[in-house]
Amino acid sequence: MSKKVFVLSLIMKSRTRFMVVRKSDSGACSVKRVTKKEVVKPRKLSDVVKEVKKMRSQGKTVPEIASELKVSYVIVNQLVLRSYKMAVRTEEVFKRQEEMRLGLC
C-alpha cells in the first residue's frame, strides 16, 4: 500500500469514527409505517362483459362505462360493438390491464 493511499484511508476512517448521531427536535419520524394492502384478485373478463352489457342497457356511453369499470376504452368498445376488425386480443389485453390496475406486475 502506498503512503498516500494509507494516509487517505486513515483520514477517511478518522472522519467517520467520531461523527455524532443527532436526533431531530421534533418527535416526528421521516419513516412511515406501511400498511399491507388487501390482496384483490383480478376480475374475470366474463364478469366484466356482464357489467358492460348491463350498463349499456341502462343507456351509458362507452367512455362512461370504461371509466366506471376502470377498463380501457378500446376493450369496452370492442365488447359493445363486437368488432372483429380490431386487432386487439381482448382477453390478453384485459388480463394485462387488470394486473397493472392491481399492481401485480
C-alpha positions, 0 to 999 in steps of 0.5 A: 500500500502506498503512503498516500493511499494509507494516509487517505484511508486513515483520514477517511476512517478518522472522519467517520469514527467520531461523527455524532448521531443527532436526533431531530427536535421534533418527535416526528419520524421521516419513516412511515409505517406501511400498511399491507394492502388487501390482496384483490384478485383480478376480475374475470373478463366474463364478469366484466362483459356482464357489467358492460352489457348491463350498463349499456342497457341502462343507456351509458356511453362507452367512455362512461362505462370504461371509466366506471369499470376502470377498463380501457376504452378500446376493450369496452368498445370492442365488447359493445360493438363486437368488432372483429376488425380490431386487432386487439386480443381482448382477453390478453389485453384485459388480463394485462390491464387488470394486473397493472390496475392491481399492481401485480406486475 
